[in-house]
């Protein structure tokens, strides 16, 4: 799924991100508001991973959202 689609549907799909990254709080999700750069920062902070790894995980997850039949 393209990131602009994710951003536009954030309220609908943010739970999927919380399912994937359980350390994201509801407050984190409200702050992210579909912004990829903010999500990268939260993953770095909450999981102690580097920016490149966070981006890789996000990109892989967003590609898999495309295949998700519940979307």
C-alpha positions, -999 to 999 in steps of 0.1 A, spaced: 0 0 0 13 34 -9 22 56 21 -3 84 10 -31 58 12 -19 48 47 -18 84 58 -53 90 44 -67 59 61 -47 62 93 -77 62 117 -90 31 100 -58 11 100 -37 24 129 -47 -7 149 -28 -29 124 3 -9 133 -3 -14 170 -7 -51 164 26 -53 146 45 -30 170 28 -36 204 51 -11 221 33 18 203 9 34 227 -24 50 218 -7 84 224 21 74 200 -5 65 173 -23 98 178 11 117 174 20 97 143 -12 105 125 0 85 95 33 104 92 60 80 82 89 100 96 71 102 130 65 65 130 102 59 122 111 80 152 87 62 175 101 28 164 136 40 170 126 52 205 105 23 215 125 -5 200 160 9 200 166 2 163 183 23 137 165 45 112 173 23 83 159 -8 101 128 10 111 122 22 75 128 -13 62 103 -28 86 77 -1 78 82 -6 40 77 -43 43 47 -40 65 31 -14 42 36 -37 12 19 -65 32 -11 -42 39 -18 -43 2 -23 -80 4 -46 -77 35 -81 -86 23 -97 -67 52 -86 -34 37 
